[in-house]
Amino acid sequence: MAVIIHAGGGDSALDLPQENQLAHLQKAVGGYIEVVPSKQDGYSIVCNEEGKLQNLPINYRATMLHWHTSDPLCGDVVIIRTKDLN
């Protein structure tokens, strides 16, 4: 189980099957993925690796809760326990 934090507000659950995780994560973030560590131990952030280039909106909530730099996360992001990534 993972959580999508939507750039426009709110969140939703993402049931992430063991097989073909990449396709599900790409669909959730709308493109190629980039996995970065969260400031919350044991979690990772999956975001659109071209989010800034595509001018996706800043995801203020995800940036404040999980990111540890001044460079904002853009677009919808997925928060997942690191041990659940294959």
Gaussian input, Z-matrix of N, CA and C with variables (Angstrom, degrees):
# hf/3-21g

backbone

0 1
 N
 C     1     B1
 C     2     B2     1     A1
 N     3     B3     2     A2     1     D1
 C     4     B4     3     A3     2     D2
 C     5     B5     4     A4     3     D3
 N     6     B6     5     A5     4     D4
 C     7     B7     6     A6     5     D5
 C     8     B8     7     A7     6     D6
 N     9     B9     8     A8     7     D7
 C    10    B10     9     A9     8     D8
 C    11    B11    10    A10     9     D9
 N    12    B12    11    A11    10    D10
 C    13    B13    12    A12    11    D11
 C    14    B14    13    A13    12    D12
 N    15    B15    14    A14    13    D13
 C    16    B16    15    A15    14    D14
 C    17    B17    16    A16    15    D15
 N    18    B18    17    A17    16    D16
 C    19    B19    18    A18    17    D17
 C    20    B20    19    A19    18    D18
 N    21    B21    20    A20    19    D19
 C    22    B22    21    A21    20    D20
 C    23    B23    22    A22    21    D21
 N    24    B24    23    A23    22    D22
 C    25    B25    24    A24    23    D23
 C    26    B26    25    A25    24    D24
 N    27    B27    26    A26    25    D25
 C    28    B28    27    A27    26    D26
 C    29    B29    28    A28    27    D27
 N    30    B30    29    A29    28    D28
 C    31    B31    30    A30    29    D29
 C    32    B32    31    A31    30    D30
 N    33    B33    32    A32    31    D31
 C    34    B34    33    A33    32    D32
 C    35    B35    34    A34    33    D33
 N    36    B36    35    A35    34    D34
 C    37    B37    36    A36    35    D35
 C    38    B38    37    A37    36    D36
 N    39    B39    38    A38    37    D37
 C    40    B40    39    A39    38    D38
 C    41    B41    40    A40    39    D39
 N    42    B42    41    A41    40    D40
 C    43    B43    42    A42    41    D41
 C    44    B44    43    A43    42    D42
 N    45    B45    44    A44    43    D43
 C    46    B46    45    A45    44    D44
 C    47    B47    46    A46    45    D45
 N    48    B48    47    A47    46    D46
 C    49    B49    48    A48    47    D47
 C    50    B50    49    A49    48    D48
 N    51    B51    50    A50    49    D49
 C    52    B52    51    A51    50    D50
 C    53    B53    52    A52    51    D51
 N    54    B54    53    A53    52    D52
 C    55    B55    54    A54    53    D53
 C    56    B56    55    A55    54    D54
 N    57    B57    56    A56    55    D55
 C    58    B58    57    A57    56    D56
 C    59    B59    58    A58    57    D57
 N    60    B60    59    A59    58    D58
 C    61    B61    60    A60    59    D59
 C    62    B62    61    A61    60    D60
 N    63    B63    62    A62    61    D61
 C    64    B64    63    A63    62    D62
 C    65    B65    64    A64    63    D63
 N    66    B66    65    A65    64    D64
 C    67    B67    66    A66    65    D65
 C    68    B68    67    A67    66    D66
 N    69    B69    68    A68    67    D67
 C    70    B70    69    A69    68    D68
 C    71    B71    70    A70    69    D69
 N    72    B72    71    A71    70    D70
 C    73    B73    72    A72    71    D71
 C    74    B74    73    A73    72    D72
 N    75    B75    74    A74    73    D73
 C    76    B76    75    A75    74    D74
 C    77    B77    76    A76    75    D75
 N    78    B78    77    A77    76    D76
 C    79    B79    78    A78    77    D77
 C    80    B80    79    A79    78    D78
 N    81    B81    80    A80    79    D79
 C    82    B82    81    A81    80    D80
 C    83    B83    82    A82    81    D81
 N    84    B84    83    A83    82    D82
 C    85    B85    84    A84    83    D83
 C    86    B86    85    A85    84    D84
 N    87    B87    86    A86    85    D85
 C    88    B88    87    A87    86    D86
 C    89    B89    88    A88    87    D87
 N    90    B90    89    A89    88    D88
 C    91    B91    90    A90    89    D89
 C    92    B92    91    A91    90    D90
 N    93    B93    92    A92    91    D91
 C    94    B94    93    A93    92    D92
 C    95    B95    94    A94    93    D93
 N    96    B96    95    A95    94    D94
 C    97    B97    96    A96    95    D95
 C    98    B98    97    A97    96    D96
 N    99    B99    98    A98    97    D97
 C   100   B100    99    A99    98    D98
 C   101   B101   100   A100    99    D99
 N   102   B102   101   A101   100   D100
 C   103   B103   102   A102   101   D101
 C   104   B104   103   A103   102   D102
 N   105   B105   104   A104   103   D103
 C   106   B106   105   A105   104   D104
 C   107   B107   106   A106   105   D105
 N   108   B108   107   A107   106   D106
 C   109   B109   108   A108   107   D107
 C   110   B110   109   A109   108   D108
 N   111   B111   110   A110   109   D109
 C   112   B112   111   A111   110   D110
 C   113   B113   112   A112   111   D111
 N   114   B114   113   A113   112   D112
 C   115   B115   114   A114   113   D113
 C   116   B116   115   A115   114   D114
 N   117   B117   116   A116   115   D115
 C   118   B118   117   A117   116   D116
 C   119   B119   118   A118   117   D117
 N   120   B120   119   A119   118   D118
 C   121   B121   120   A120   119   D119
 C   122   B122   121   A121   120   D120
 N   123   B123   122   A122   121   D121
 C   124   B124   123   A123   122   D122
 C   125   B125   124   A124   123   D123
 N   126   B126   125   A125   124   D124
 C   127   B127   126   A126   125   D125
 C   128   B128   127   A127   126   D126
 N   129   B129   128   A128   127   D127
 C   130   B130   129   A129   128   D128
 C   131   B131   130   A130   129   D129
 N   132   B132   131   A131   130   D130
 C   133   B133   132   A132   131   D131
 C   134   B134   133   A133   132   D132
 N   135   B135   134   A134   133   D133
 C   136   B136   135   A135   134   D134
 C   137   B137   136   A136   135   D135
 N   138   B138   137   A137   136   D136
 C   139   B139   138   A138   137   D137
 C   140   B140   139   A139   138   D138
 N   141   B141   140   A140   139   D139
 C   142   B142   141   A141   140   D140
 C   143   B143   142   A142   141   D141
 N   144   B144   143   A143   142   D142
 C   145   B145   144   A144   143   D143
 C   146   B146   145   A145   144   D144
 N   147   B147   146   A146   145   D145
 C   148   B148   147   A147   146   D146
 C   149   B149   148   A148   147   D147
 N   150   B150   149   A149   148   D148
 C   151   B151   150   A150   149   D149
 C   152   B152   151   A151   150   D150
 N   153   B153   152   A152   151   D151
 C   154   B154   153   A153   152   D152
 C   155   B155   154   A154   153   D153
 N   156   B156   155   A155   154   D154
 C   157   B157   156   A156   155   D155
 C   158   B158   157   A157   156   D156
 N   159   B159   158   A158   157   D157
 C   160   B160   159   A159   158   D158
 C   161   B161   160   A160   159   D159
 N   162   B162   161   A161   160   D160
 C   163   B163   162   A162   161   D161
 C   164   B164   163   A163   162   D162
 N   165   B165   164   A164   163   D163
 C   166   B166   165   A165   164   D164
 C   167   B167   166   A166   165   D165
 N   168   B168   167   A167   166   D166
 C   169   B169   168   A168   167   D167
 C   170   B170   169   A169   168   D168
 N   171   B171   170   A170   169   D169
 C   172   B172   171   A171   170   D170
 C   173   B173   172   A172   171   D171
 N   174   B174   173   A173   172   D172
 C   175   B175   174   A174   173   D173
 C   176   B176   175   A175   174   D174
 N   177   B177   176   A176   175   D175
 C   178   B178   177   A177   176   D176
 C   179   B179   178   A178   177   D177
 N   180   B180   179   A179   178   D178
 C   181   B181   180   A180   179   D179
 C   182   B182   181   A181   180   D180
 N   183   B183   182   A182   181   D181
 C   184   B184   183   A183   182   D182
 C   185   B185   184   A184   183   D183
 N   186   B186   185   A185   184   D184
 C   187   B187   186   A186   185   D185
 C   188   B188   187   A187   186   D186
 N   189   B189   188   A188   187   D187
 C   190   B190   189   A189   188   D188
 C   191   B191   190   A190   189   D189
 N   192   B192   191   A191   190   D190
 C   193   B193   192   A192   191   D191
 C   194   B194   193   A193   192   D192
 N   195   B195   194   A194   193   D193
 C   196   B196   195   A195   194   D194
 C   197   B197   196   A196   195   D195
 N   198   B198   197   A197   196   D196
 C   199   B199   198   A198   197   D197
 C   200   B200   199   A199   198   D198
 N   201   B201   200   A200   199   D199
 C   202   B202   201   A201   200   D200
 C   203   B203   202   A202   201   D201
 N   204   B204   203   A203   202   D202
 C   205   B205   204   A204   203   D203
 C   206   B206   205   A205   204   D204
 N   207   B207   206   A206   205   D205
 C   208   B208   207   A207   206   D206
 C   209   B209   208   A208   207   D207
 N   210   B210   209   A209   208   D208
 C   211   B211   210   A210   209   D209
 C   212   B212   211   A211   210   D210
 N   213   B213   212   A212   211   D211
 C   214   B214   213   A213   212   D212
 C   215   B215   214   A214   213   D213
 N   216   B216   215   A215   214   D214
 C   217   B217   216   A216   215   D215
 C   218   B218   217   A217   216   D216
 N   219   B219   218   A218   217   D217
 C   220   B220   219   A219   218   D218
 C   221   B221   220   A220   219   D219
 N   222   B222   221   A221   220   D220
 C   223   B223   222   A222   221   D221
 C   224   B224   223   A223   222   D222
 N   225   B225   224   A224   223   D223
 C   226   B226   225   A225   224   D224
 C   227   B227   226   A226   225   D225
 N   228   B228   227   A227   226   D226
 C   229   B229   228   A228   227   D227
 C   230   B230   229   A229   228   D228
 N   231   B231   230   A230   229   D229
 C   232   B232   231   A231   230   D230
 C   233   B233   232   A232   231   D231
 N   234   B234   233   A233   232   D232
 C   235   B235   234   A234   233   D233
 C   236   B236   235   A235   234   D234
 N   237   B237   236   A236   235   D235
 C   238   B238   237   A237   236   D236
 C   239   B239   238   A238   237   D237
 N   240   B240   239   A239   238   D238
 C   241   B241   240   A240   239   D239
 C   242   B242   241   A241   240   D240
 N   243   B243   242   A242   241   D241
 C   244   B244   243   A243   242   D242
 C   245   B245   244   A244   243   D243
 N   246   B246   245   A245   244   D244
 C   247   B247   246   A246   245   D245
 C   248   B248   247   A247   246   D246
 N   249   B249   248   A248   247   D247
 C   250   B250   249   A249   248   D248
 C   251   B251   250   A250   249   D249
 N   252   B252   251   A251   250   D250
 C   253   B253   252   A252   251   D251
 C   254   B254   253   A253   252   D252
 N   255   B255   254   A254   253   D253
 C   256   B256   255   A255   254   D254
 C   257   B257   256   A256   255   D255

   B1=1.4486
   B2=1.5228
   B3=1.2918
   B4=1.4597
   B5=1.5278
   B6=1.3192
   B7=1.4582
   B8=1.5214
   B9=1.3274
   B10=1.4604
   B11=1.5202
   B12=1.3333
   B13=1.4596
   B14=1.5256
   B15=1.3303
   B16=1.4578
   B17=1.5250
   B18=1.3262
   B19=1.4614
   B20=1.5255
   B21=1.3073
   B22=1.4617
   B23=1.5116
   B24=1.3285
   B25=1.4608
   B26=1.5123
   B27=1.2964
   B28=1.4502
   B29=1.5116
   B30=1.3085
   B31=1.4515
   B32=1.5130
   B33=1.3163
   B34=1.4565
   B35=1.5188
   B36=1.3048
   B37=1.4626
   B38=1.5256
   B39=1.3047
   B40=1.4633
   B41=1.5123
   B42=1.3186
   B43=1.4567
   B44=1.5219
   B45=1.3070
   B46=1.4577
   B47=1.5238
   B48=1.3418
   B49=1.4593
   B50=1.5249
   B51=1.3020
   B52=1.4657
   B53=1.5195
   B54=1.3149
   B55=1.4514
   B56=1.5361
   B57=1.3053
   B58=1.4608
   B59=1.5344
   B60=1.3335
   B61=1.4619
   B62=1.5239
   B63=1.3192
   B64=1.4547
   B65=1.5238
   B66=1.3099
   B67=1.4663
   B68=1.5244
   B69=1.3248
   B70=1.4671
   B71=1.5261
   B72=1.3241
   B73=1.4630
   B74=1.5258
   B75=1.3235
   B76=1.4657
   B77=1.5284
   B78=1.3035
   B79=1.4688
   B80=1.5216
   B81=1.3229
   B82=1.4635
   B83=1.5272
   B84=1.3457
   B85=1.4670
   B86=1.5325
   B87=1.3144
   B88=1.4622
   B89=1.5046
   B90=1.3296
   B91=1.4622
   B92=1.5100
   B93=1.3319
   B94=1.4597
   B95=1.5260
   B96=1.3242
   B97=1.4662
   B98=1.5202
   B99=1.3118
   B100=1.4550
   B101=1.5201
   B102=1.3156
   B103=1.4657
   B104=1.5176
   B105=1.3271
   B106=1.4583
   B107=1.5287
   B108=1.3223
   B109=1.4628
   B110=1.5232
   B111=1.3100
   B112=1.4549
   B113=1.5217
   B114=1.3236
   B115=1.4572
   B116=1.5241
   B117=1.3226
   B118=1.4619
   B119=1.5313
   B120=1.3121
   B121=1.4739
   B122=1.5248
   B123=1.3256
   B124=1.4546
   B125=1.5200
   B126=1.3178
   B127=1.4612
   B128=1.5193
   B129=1.3268
   B130=1.4584
   B131=1.5166
   B132=1.3226
   B133=1.4548
   B134=1.5185
   B135=1.3125
   B136=1.4552
   B137=1.5210
   B138=1.3307
   B139=1.4611
   B140=1.5307
   B141=1.3142
   B142=1.4603
   B143=1.5220
   B144=1.3266
   B145=1.4584
   B146=1.5230
   B147=1.3170
   B148=1.4635
   B149=1.5255
   B150=1.3353
   B151=1.4599
   B152=1.5156
   B153=1.3090
   B154=1.4711
   B155=1.5312
   B156=1.3264
   B157=1.4611
   B158=1.5264
   B159=1.3308
   B160=1.4604
   B161=1.5282
   B162=1.3261
   B163=1.4678
   B164=1.5255
   B165=1.3385
   B166=1.4590
   B167=1.5273
   B168=1.3338
   B169=1.4663
   B170=1.5245
   B171=1.3320
   B172=1.4621
   B173=1.5199
   B174=1.3056
   B175=1.4651
   B176=1.5311
   B177=1.3221
   B178=1.4606
   B179=1.5290
   B180=1.3134
   B181=1.4697
   B182=1.5222
   B183=1.3220
   B184=1.4685
   B185=1.5241
   B186=1.3278
   B187=1.4599
   B188=1.5259
   B189=1.3200
   B190=1.4649
   B191=1.5279
   B192=1.3165
   B193=1.4664
   B194=1.5263
   B195=1.3211
   B196=1.4665
   B197=1.5131
   B198=1.2956
   B199=1.4531
   B200=1.5178
   B201=1.3090
   B202=1.4585
   B203=1.5215
   B204=1.3039
   B205=1.4577
   B206=1.5262
   B207=1.3100
   B208=1.4645
   B209=1.5297
   B210=1.3117
   B211=1.4620
   B212=1.5284
   B213=1.3419
   B214=1.4664
   B215=1.5320
   B216=1.3226
   B217=1.4596
   B218=1.5195
   B219=1.3266
   B220=1.4625
   B221=1.5232
   B222=1.3214
   B223=1.4551
   B224=1.5144
   B225=1.3208
   B226=1.4602
   B227=1.5249
   B228=1.3193
   B229=1.4556
   B230=1.5207
   B231=1.3060
   B232=1.4535
   B233=1.5202
   B234=1.3229
   B235=1.4523
   B236=1.5219
   B237=1.3219
   B238=1.4624
   B239=1.5207
   B240=1.3133
   B241=1.4647
   B242=1.5153
   B243=1.3023
   B244=1.4649
   B245=1.5187
   B246=1.3118
   B247=1.4660
   B248=1.5261
   B249=1.3510
   B250=1.4597
   B251=1.5267
   B252=1.3386
   B253=1.4684
   B254=1.5067
   B255=1.3104
   B256=1.4624
   B257=1.4965
   A1=109.55
   A2=116.13
   A3=123.51
   A4=107.62
   A5=116.00
   A6=121.42
   A7=109.26
   A8=115.90
   A9=121.25
   A10=107.09
   A11=116.53
   A12=120.57
   A13=106.04
   A14=115.09
   A15=121.05
   A16=110.57
   A17=116.26
   A18=121.24
   A19=111.24
   A20=117.03
   A21=121.38
   A22=113.93
   A23=116.54
   A24=120.71
   A25=111.47
   A26=115.23
   A27=121.77
   A28=112.18
   A29=114.08
   A30=120.48
   A31=109.11
   A32=115.91
   A33=121.48
   A34=109.11
   A35=115.10
   A36=120.93
   A37=109.73
   A38=115.74
   A39=122.03
   A40=107.28
   A41=115.80
   A42=120.59
   A43=106.78
   A44=116.16
   A45=121.62
   A46=109.58
   A47=117.71
   A48=119.91
   A49=111.44
   A50=116.79
   A51=121.69
   A52=112.09
   A53=117.55
   A54=120.63
   A55=110.16
   A56=115.85
   A57=123.94
   A58=112.93
   A59=116.81
   A60=120.85
   A61=111.70
   A62=117.07
   A63=120.87
   A64=111.67
   A65=117.31
   A66=120.95
   A67=111.33
   A68=117.09
   A69=120.84
   A70=111.07
   A71=117.12
   A72=120.75
   A73=111.07
   A74=117.37
   A75=120.31
   A76=110.97
   A77=116.42
   A78=119.94
   A79=110.35
   A80=117.52
   A81=121.68
   A82=112.49
   A83=117.43
   A84=120.04
   A85=112.68
   A86=117.37
   A87=120.98
   A88=115.48
   A89=117.77
   A90=119.52
   A91=112.08
   A92=115.02
   A93=120.41
   A94=109.14
   A95=115.53
   A96=118.70
   A97=112.38
   A98=113.87
   A99=123.16
   A100=105.82
   A101=117.10
   A102=121.82
   A103=107.90
   A104=115.95
   A105=121.66
   A106=108.80
   A107=117.22
   A108=119.12
   A109=111.74
   A110=114.64
   A111=121.24
   A112=108.96
   A113=117.39
   A114=119.50
   A115=110.84
   A116=117.33
   A117=122.98
   A118=107.43
   A119=116.91
   A120=120.95
   A121=111.75
   A122=114.88
   A123=121.25
   A124=114.37
   A125=117.41
   A126=121.06
   A127=110.23
   A128=114.56
   A129=121.51
   A130=108.80
   A131=114.48
   A132=122.21
   A133=107.54
   A134=116.51
   A135=121.45
   A136=105.90
   A137=115.57
   A138=119.71
   A139=109.72
   A140=114.95
   A141=120.99
   A142=107.23
   A143=117.32
   A144=120.32
   A145=112.69
   A146=118.08
   A147=121.87
   A148=111.50
   A149=116.75
   A150=121.14
   A151=114.11
   A152=117.11
   A153=120.33
   A154=110.43
   A155=117.88
   A156=121.53
   A157=111.54
   A158=115.97
   A159=121.29
   A160=111.97
   A161=116.24
   A162=121.94
   A163=113.14
   A164=116.04
   A165=119.31
   A166=108.22
   A167=117.15
   A168=119.43
   A169=111.66
   A170=115.35
   A171=120.03
   A172=109.30
   A173=115.30
   A174=121.52
   A175=106.84
   A176=115.56
   A177=121.27
   A178=112.27
   A179=116.43
   A180=119.96
   A181=111.52
   A182=116.88
   A183=120.44
   A184=110.54
   A185=117.10
   A186=120.55
   A187=110.46
   A188=117.78
   A189=121.33
   A190=112.33
   A191=117.48
   A192=120.76
   A193=113.53
   A194=117.53
   A195=119.13
   A196=115.71
   A197=119.57
   A198=121.01
   A199=109.56
   A200=117.31
   A201=120.14
   A202=113.61
   A203=117.87
   A204=120.69
   A205=108.78
   A206=116.47
   A207=120.62
   A208=111.72
   A209=118.05
   A210=123.19
   A211=108.17
   A212=119.15
   A213=119.98
   A214=113.76
   A215=114.23
   A216=121.35
   A217=107.41
   A218=117.17
   A219=121.08
   A220=110.48
   A221=115.21
   A222=121.44
   A223=112.21
   A224=115.61
   A225=121.53
   A226=108.72
   A227=116.75
   A228=120.90
   A229=109.84
   A230=115.53
   A231=122.41
   A232=107.98
   A233=115.68
   A234=121.56
   A235=106.45
   A236=115.35
   A237=120.15
   A238=109.55
   A239=114.78
   A240=118.16
   A241=107.88
   A242=116.21
   A243=120.94
   A244=111.86
   A245=117.32
   A246=119.69
   A247=112.97
   A248=118.17
   A249=121.66
   A250=113.49
   A251=116.82
   A252=119.84
   A253=110.01
   A254=117.61
   A255=122.78
   A256=110.61
   D1=139.13
   D2=178.55
   D3=-137.16
   D4=169.44
   D5=179.38
   D6=-124.40
   D7=132.26
   D8=173.05
   D9=-94.47
   D10=122.90
   D11=172.20
   D12=-99.55
   D13=114.15
   D14=-175.24
   D15=-81.10
   D16=138.56
   D17=-179.49
   D18=-62.26
   D19=-30.65
   D20=-179.31
   D21=-83.54
   D22=-0.44
   D23=-179.60
   D24=113.88
   D25=149.30
   D26=178.73
   D27=83.56
   D28=175.71
   D29=177.81
   D30=-148.24
   D31=166.68
   D32=178.21
   D33=-149.57
   D34=155.81
   D35=179.33
   D36=-77.99
   D37=146.22
   D38=175.40
   D39=-125.05
   D40=112.78
   D41=175.71
   D42=-80.53
   D43=111.95
   D44=-174.10
   D45=-105.54
   D46=103.04
   D47=179.85
   D48=-67.79
   D49=160.00
   D50=179.79
   D51=-66.51
   D52=-32.38
   D53=-179.07
   D54=-95.31
   D55=144.00
   D56=175.54
   D57=57.20
   D58=42.58
   D59=179.01
   D60=-60.88
   D61=-37.04
   D62=-177.20
   D63=-55.90
   D64=-47.97
   D65=-178.63
   D66=-61.40
   D67=-40.49
   D68=179.89
   D69=-67.45
   D70=-40.39
   D71=179.31
   D72=-69.37
   D73=-40.20
   D74=177.64
   D75=-62.67
   D76=-40.17
   D77=178.02
   D78=-64.60
   D79=-41.04
   D80=-177.27
   D81=-65.04
   D82=-36.55
   D83=-177.72
   D84=-101.10
   D85=-4.40
   D86=175.47
   D87=77.25
   D88=33.34
   D89=177.54
   D90=160.28
   D91=-162.76
   D92=178.65
   D93=-61.09
   D94=144.85
   D95=-175.92
   D96=-100.82
   D97=154.74
   D98=169.48
   D99=-131.34
   D100=131.24
   D101=178.75
   D102=-105.13
   D103=124.53
   D104=-179.84
   D105=-129.88
   D106=152.59
   D107=-179.46
   D108=-71.55
   D109=144.65
   D110=174.50
   D111=-89.54
   D112=155.62
   D113=173.60
   D114=-73.89
   D115=-9.06
   D116=174.36
   D117=-88.88
   D118=116.71
   D119=-177.31
   D120=-54.57
   D121=136.05
   D122=175.84
   D123=86.13
   D124=3.86
   D125=-178.83
   D126=-123.67
   D127=156.16
   D128=175.47
   D129=-130.31
   D130=157.65
   D131=177.12
   D132=-108.30
   D133=131.34
   D134=173.64
   D135=-112.22
   D136=119.24
   D137=-178.33
   D138=-130.66
   D139=171.00
   D140=176.34
   D141=-76.09
   D142=119.34
   D143=-175.02
   D144=-66.56
   D145=-17.74
   D146=178.85
   D147=-110.77
   D148=19.58
   D149=-175.64
   D150=-55.29
   D151=-43.82
   D152=179.95
   D153=-70.62
   D154=-40.49
   D155=179.08
   D156=-63.85
   D157=-31.44
   D158=179.75
   D159=-88.84
   D160=4.56
   D161=-179.57
   D162=56.73
   D163=37.73
   D164=174.94
   D165=-68.17
   D166=150.65
   D167=-178.14
   D168=-66.05
   D169=148.87
   D170=176.91
   D171=-64.78
   D172=134.55
   D173=176.88
   D174=-95.65
   D175=86.55
   D176=-174.48
   D177=-61.41
   D178=-42.59
   D179=-177.57
   D180=-63.17
   D181=-49.25
   D182=-179.94
   D183=-63.94
   D184=-39.24
   D185=-179.90
   D186=-62.26
   D187=-45.08
   D188=-177.88
   D189=-70.87
   D190=-38.18
   D191=-176.14
   D192=-79.37
   D193=-34.98
   D194=-168.04
   D195=-125.80
   D196=-13.60
   D197=-172.81
   D198=-102.05
   D199=148.19
   D200=-173.61
   D201=-120.63
   D202=19.01
   D203=176.33
   D204=-128.86
   D205=175.10
   D206=179.41
   D207=-84.84
   D208=-5.12
   D209=178.60
   D210=-82.12
   D211=113.50
   D212=-172.87
   D213=-73.31
   D214=153.41
   D215=170.80
   D216=-81.98
   D217=142.13
   D218=-178.79
   D219=-122.49
   D220=143.74
   D221=179.24
   D222=78.63
   D223=-175.53
   D224=176.78
   D225=-69.13
   D226=140.03
   D227=177.50
   D228=-127.59
   D229=155.66
   D230=177.38
   D231=-110.63
   D232=131.69
   D233=174.28
   D234=-105.76
   D235=126.95
   D236=-174.90
   D237=-140.88
   D238=146.89
   D239=173.87
   D240=-66.53
   D241=133.00
   D242=-175.79
   D243=-57.55
   D244=-37.73
   D245=-178.70
   D246=-67.13
   D247=-15.74
   D248=179.78
   D249=-86.46
   D250=-8.76
   D251=177.94
   D252=-79.65
   D253=134.22
   D254=177.45
   D255=-108.31

